[in-house]
Amino acid sequence: MGLDPGLRRLALGTLLAAYPGPIPPDWAVDLLAEGLAGHTLFGTNIHDPAQVAATTAALRAGRPDVIVAVDEEGGDVTRLAHATGSPYPGNAALGAVDDVTLTRQVYAAIGAELAAPGITVDLAPTVDVNTADENPVIGTRSFGADPARVAAHSAAAVAGLQSAGVAACAKHFPGHGATVADSHHELPTVDVPPAVLRERDLPPFAAVVDAGVRAIMTAHIRVPALTGEGPATFSRAVLVDLLRGEYGFTGTVITDALEMKGAALAAGGTGPAAVRALAAGADLLCIGAKVDATLVEHVVEEIVGGIEDGRLDRARVEEAAGRAAELATWRGAGSVPTATPDGLGYAAALRAVRVEGDLTGLTTPLVVQVHATSTIAEGRVPWGLGPHLAGAQEVRAVAGETTPEELRARAGDRPVVLVGRHLHRLPGARELVEGLAAVHPVTVVEMGWPGDWRPAGARAFVTTYGASHANGRAAAQVLGLTG
C-alpha cells in the first residue's frame, strides 16, 4: 500500500533537495509538481548566468513558487564563481575593514547577482563569531572574533541581500565559531553554559532577527547544557525555547545538510534525522548535496511514518510546511536593488589588506604557493596570486614535503613571497616558513584566518582575510606584483 497522498505532499513541502549536473533531471522537476519545496544549487549545477536562468525557469515549470537556494557567501564560499573565485571578499575581510555600509553594499551586489537568474534564497551570511583560531570550518567565513562587530556586520549583510529581493539565511544557530571540529565529519561540542552563548555567540543572531532575516540555519553542534547528547538541529530547547521564545524569530528555520555526519550519525541516517529535526522545530530540511529521487522518497517515507506512528505531530509538520511556503513566496516587496559600483569587491578587498613589516625589494620574486586542502563548505575553488602576477614566477610547495633548502635553490638571488592559507595550523608549514626565513628573504601572504603566529625571520607578513579572486588581486597589488 502506498503512502497517503496528503501526507506525502505535506512531507515534501518541508524538503530542500538537490540534483547533479547543470540541467534539472525529470525527477527533480516532477517532485516539485508533487509538493517538494525546492532545490539547493551547488557548483556542479552552475556554469554561467544564462544557464542558471534556464535552470530556474525549468524548476518553475514544476512549481512556480519553488525555493531555489544557494550557498553564496562571497569570499571563500562561492557557487556562482566557483570556477574562478569570487569577485567579492568574504566576511573576515569585511569585518577587518569594519565599514557596515560597505558590507551592506557588497551583500546587495551579491543579492543582485543571485536575483537576476532567479535564485530566491541565499544560505548566507555566516554570522558565527570565530573565537577559535583553530576552527577548521568557519574561519574567514566569519566577520571576526568580536560579538558586537559581527552583530553589526551580520545585520548589514542581511539588509543588503534582502534589499535585492533575495531571502537571507543566517547561520549556524546557536553559533559554530568556537568549535575545533568540522560538523561535516563529526559532531563538534561547545561545552559552555547558556550565559556564555548569550554573551559570545548569540548577539549576531539577535541582530539579524531585528534586521528582519527571513531564515536561520541550524548548527550540527552539541551544546550539552542545552542539547544533551544530540546536535542543536534536534533540540527544541535551542530551536523553539531559545530561538523563537527568547529571541523572537518568526521566520523559517532551515537545517544544515542532514547528510552531514554531525546530524546523520547522531540520528542513524538522513531519514531519521529529518524526523528528529522536524520534531525539534525545524521547518525546511536541507537534505544535502548528493541527492537523488530515491533518497527524497526515503526521507518522505520516514516523515510520513513518523506522523503515523506518533513520533511527529501532524500539526507540527503542517506548521513547518507553512513556514517553508512563506519563504517560497517572499520576494522583498518594494525593494529596488541599487546599481553596483564598478570594482566594488576588489576595492573592498584592497581596504582589508594588512601589512606588518617591510615590502621593499620585491622586484620579480619567486612566488611559492603552499598547498592547502579545501573544506566541504568551500569546495575546490582556485585561489592565490597566480592570475594577478606580472613577470613573477610561481611554483607550488607542499608543507612537510618541500624543504627550505629546495625553495632557496629555486629562488637563487630572488626574494620569496610565500602564499598560504591557515599556515599557523597547517602541518609542517611553520617549520617550512621559518626555516626558509632564517636563510633567505621571505614575505608571507596569509590568505586564511591569520591567528596569532608570526613567523620568526620573515621580512613581512601580509594578511588578506580571505582567498577569493578579489583578495588575491588585492594582495598582488599591495606587493607591487601586478605590473
Secondary structure, DSSP 8 states (H G I E B T S, - for coil): ----HHHHHHHHTTEEE--SSSS--HHHHHHHHTT--EEEE-GGG-S-HHHHHHHHHHHHHH-TT-EEEE---BTTB-STTTTT--SS--HHHHHHHT-HHHHHHHHHHHHHHHHTTT--EE---B------TT-SSSGGGSS-S-HHHHHHHHHHHHHHHHHTT-EEEEEEET--TT-SS-TTTS--B----HHHIIIIISHHHHHHHHTT-SEEEE---B-HHHHTTS-GGG-HIIIIIIIIIIT---SEEE-S-TTSHHHHHHHTSHHHHHHHHHHHT--BEE--SS--HHHHHHHHHHHHHHHHHTSS-HHHHHHHHHHHHHHHH---TT-------TTHHHHHHHHH-EEEE--TT-SS-EEEEE-----TTT-S---SSGGG-SS-EEEEE-BTTB-HHHHHHHHTTS-EEEEESSGGGSTTHHHHHHHHHTTS-EEEEE-S---S---TT-SEEEE-S--SHHHHHHHHHHHT---
